Amino acid sequence: MMTFWDRSIGKIEYHHSITYHSEADIKLPYGKYSPSHSEQVTSTERDWSANKTGLIAWMASHCKYTYWPRFEFVTELKRHVPVDVYGKCGTAQCFPIFDDFARNCTHVLARYKFYLALENSECDEYITEKVWENALAEGAVPIVYGGRKETYQRLLPPKSFIHIGDFNSTKALAAYLQLLHSNNSLYNAYHAWRKYGSLQATQYPPLDPQLFCKTVPFTLAPPPQFKMAKNSGYFKNCRSLPGVHAKPGSLKSFVPWK
């Protein structure tokens, strides 16, 4: 989002980087999936559709300034299937009400079968707490978009998400969600990974003093040549130019990044 206010950020030179991206010198992803190489993590079968009183939820505070027509996409999806929208972009509320709803209202998401984990940027590996904390950790299946499907397949638990790029329209996506809603076996298949691995969701950025210990080796070694921010993985793996937000009405011409 900072590139919207100051595009010269791409001209910043640096020696080392600390970001969520795998090309960073010090990697700080929002979450991590670890497959188990021994016994199953969960040995008992569970119906993950049980006690789900809602179908789809979305929490968002940025309704306009996104790099793809996210709000218009959700509005169009709501024409075909019920979506409860929390935060500044909707009217649904959790109680008690907190100013920082994203941190204090995630407990309501356990009631839903699906969560719209839609990033505001179209960038590979930018997989935030929307997926890790709001969806997977709460037992909801994330409907994802931001990076290409291949990136999600590489970093998330196997068959744990639904990528909007697999569908030709919001109507087709809604029909598939209704199919999963009506078939517990198909829905539970998106939770099968829980028997064979576990995830670690991290409050971002991680406020851990030990983080600074990771920087020590870089301070002891001679500094390398300067790098430019726009040539880093942080920028190179984004679909659109930094700072260029989607215009109103652009959903009609929008084609998801696949």
C-alpha positions in Angstrom: 0.0 0.0 0.0 2.9 2.4 0.6 3.7 2.5 -3.1 0.3 4.2 -3.6 1.5 7.2 -1.5 5.1 7.2 -2.6 6.2 5.3 -5.8 9.8 6.2 -5.2 10.0 3.3 -2.7 11.0 1.2 -5.6 14.2 3.3 -5.9 15.3 2.5 -2.3 18.7 0.7 -2.2 19.4 -1.8 0.5 21.9 -4.5 1.4 19.6 -7.1 3.0 15.9 -7.6 3.2 13.4 -8.9 5.9 10.1 -9.8 4.3 7.5 -12.6 3.9 9.0 -13.5 0.5 11.2 -16.6 0.0 13.9 -14.5 -1.7 14.4 -12.4 1.4 17.6 -12.7 3.4 15.5 -13.1 6.5 12.2 -14.8 5.8 9.1 -13.9 7.8 6.1 -15.6 6.3 2.7 -15.0 7.7 2.3 -18.8 8.3 3.7 -22.2 7.5 2.4 -25.6 6.9 4.5 -28.6 8.1 3.6 -32.1 6.9 4.0 -34.9 9.3 6.6 -37.6 8.5 5.5 -39.9 11.3 2.1 -40.8 12.6 -1.1 -39.0 11.6 -1.5 -35.7 13.4 -5.2 -36.4 13.8 -6.2 -40.0 14.0 -10.0 -39.6 14.4 -12.4 -38.7 11.7 -14.2 -35.4 12.1 -17.1 -33.8 10.3 -15.8 -30.3 9.7 -19.2 -29.2 8.4 -20.8 -29.8 11.8 -22.0 -26.8 13.8 -21.4 -24.4 10.9 -24.2 -21.9 11.0 -22.9 -19.6 8.2 -21.8 -20.3 4.6 -19.3 -17.6 3.6 -17.7 -14.7 5.6 -15.4 -11.8 4.6 -13.6 -9.3 6.8 -12.1 -6.2 5.2 -11.3 -2.6 6.0 -9.9 -1.6 2.6 -12.9 -1.3 0.2 -11.5 0.9 -2.5 -7.7 1.0 -2.6 -6.9 -2.5 -3.9 -4.9 -3.6 -6.9 -7.7 -5.6 -8.4 -11.5 -5.0 -8.1 -11.9 -7.0 -4.9 -14.9 -5.2 -3.4 -16.8 -5.4 -6.8 -15.9 -9.1 -6.9 -17.5 -9.8 -3.5 -20.5 -7.6 -4.4 -21.0 -9.7 -7.5 -20.6 -12.9 -5.6 -23.3 -11.9 -3.2 -25.8 -11.8 -6.0 -25.5 -15.6 -6.3 -24.7 -16.8 -2.7 -25.0 -15.4 0.8 -21.9 -13.7 2.1 -21.6 -12.1 5.6 -19.2 -9.1 5.4 -17.6 -7.8 8.6 -15.6 -4.6 9.0 -15.8 -1.3 7.2 -16.8 -3.0 3.9 -20.0 -4.6 5.3 -22.7 -4.5 8.0 -22.2 -7.8 9.9 -20.9 -7.4 13.4 -19.3 -9.6 16.1 -19.8 -9.0 19.7 -18.3 -7.4 21.7 -17.3 -4.8 19.2 -13.6 -3.8 19.1 -11.9 -1.2 17.0 -9.4 -3.7 15.8 -11.9 -6.2 14.5 -9.4 -8.2 12.5 -7.6 -9.2 15.7 -10.6 -9.6 18.0 -13.4 -11.0 15.9 -11.8 -13.9 14.1 -13.6 -16.3 16.5 -16.8 -15.8 14.6 -15.2 -17.3 11.5 -15.3 -20.8 13.0 -19.1 -20.7 12.4 -18.6 -20.5 8.6 -17.7 -23.1 6.0 -15.8 -20.7 3.8 -13.8 -17.5 4.2 -12.9 -15.1 1.4 -9.1 -14.8 1.9 -8.7 -12.2 -0.8 -5.6 -10.1 -0.7 -5.6 -6.5 -1.7 -2.6 -7.0 -4.0 -1.9 -9.4 -6.8 1.5 -10.7 -5.6 2.9 -14.2 -5.5 3.7 -15.5 -1.9 1.8 -12.6 -0.4 -0.4 -15.0 1.7 -1.4 -13.1 4.8 -3.3 -13.8 8.0 -6.5 -13.8 5.9 -5.5 -17.4 4.9 -3.6 -18.6 8.0 -5.4 -17.1 10.9 -8.9 -16.1 9.6 -9.5 -19.3 7.6 -7.3 -22.3 8.2 -6.8 -21.8 11.9 -10.5 -21.2 12.4 -11.6 -24.3 10.5 -12.9 -22.5 7.4 -12.0 -23.3 3.8 -10.2 -20.3 2.3 -11.4 -19.0 -1.0 -8.1 -17.4 -2.1 -6.8 -14.8 -4.5 -3.7 -12.6 -4.7 -1.0 -14.8 -6.2 -1.1 -17.5 -8.8 -2.6 -20.8 -7.9 0.8 -22.5 -8.2 2.1 -20.4 -5.3 -0.8 -21.4 -3.1 -0.2 -25.0 -4.0 3.4 -24.7 -3.0 2.9 -23.0 0.3 -0.5 -24.1 1.7 -1.6 -27.5 2.9 -2.6 -29.8 0.0 -6.1 -29.3 -1.3 -7.0 -26.9 1.5 -8.2 -23.9 -0.6 -10.3 -22.8 -3.5 -8.7 -20.4 -6.0 -11.0 -18.0 -7.8 -9.0 -18.4 -11.0 -10.4 -21.8 -11.5 -13.8 -20.4 -12.3 -15.0 -18.4 -15.3 -17.4 -16.3 -13.3 -18.6 -15.6 -9.8 -21.8 -17.5 -10.7 -19.7 -20.6 -11.4 -17.8 -20.2 -8.1 -21.1 -19.8 -6.2 -22.5 -22.9 -7.7 -19.4 -24.9 -6.7 -19.6 -23.6 -3.1 -23.3 -24.6 -3.0 -22.3 -28.0 -4.2 -19.8 -28.4 -1.3 -22.3 -27.0 1.1 -24.8 -29.7 0.2 -22.2 -32.6 0.2 -20.4 -33.1 3.5 -18.0 -35.6 2.0 -16.8 -33.2 -0.7 -16.5 -30.4 1.9 -14.6 -32.5 4.3 -12.1 -33.4 1.6 -10.8 -29.8 2.0 -9.9 -30.6 5.6 -8.2 -34.0 5.0 -4.8 -32.3 5.2 -5.3 -31.8 8.9 -4.7 -35.5 9.5 -1.2 -35.4 8.0 0.3 -32.1 9.0 -0.1 -28.9 11.0 0.2 -25.2 10.5 1.8 -22.3 12.3 0.1 -18.9 12.0 2.2 -16.0 13.1 1.1 -12.6 14.3 2.6 -10.3 11.7 5.1 -8.8 12.0 6.3 -11.2 14.7 7.1 -9.0 17.7 9.9 -11.3 18.9 13.2 -9.9 20.2 14.9 -13.1 18.9 14.2 -11.8 15.4 17.1 -9.3 15.8 19.4 -12.2 16.5 19.0 -13.3 12.9 20.4 -10.0 11.7 23.8 -10.5 13.6 25.5 -12.6 10.9 24.7 -10.0 8.3 26.3 -7.2 10.4 29.5 -9.2 11.0 30.1 -9.9 7.3 31.2 -7.2 4.8 28.1 -5.6 3.2 27.4 -6.8 -0.4 26.6 -4.4 -3.2 23.4 -2.4 -2.9 20.2 -3.9 -4.3 17.3 -1.9 -5.6 13.9 -2.5 -4.1 12.1 -2.7 -7.5 14.4 -5.6 -8.5 13.6 -7.6 -5.4 11.2 -10.5 -5.2 8.9 -8.2 -3.3 8.2 -6.3 -6.5 9.0 -8.7 -9.3 6.4 -11.2 -8.3 3.5 -8.7 -8.4 1.1 -8.8 -11.4 0.5 -5.0 -11.7 2.7 -2.0 -11.2 3.1 -0.8 -7.6 0.8 2.1 -6.8 -1.7 1.5 -9.6 -5.1 0.7 -8.0 -8.1 -0.9 -9.7 -10.6 1.6 -11.1 -14.3 1.5 -10.3 -16.1 -0.7 -12.8 -13.0 -2.7 -13.8 -14.6 -6.0 -12.8 -16.1 -6.4 -16.2 -12.7 -6.6 -17.8 -11.0 -8.3 -14.9 -9.4 -11.8 -15.5 -8.0 -13.5 -12.5 -4.3 -14.2 -12.4 -4.0 -18.0 -12.8 
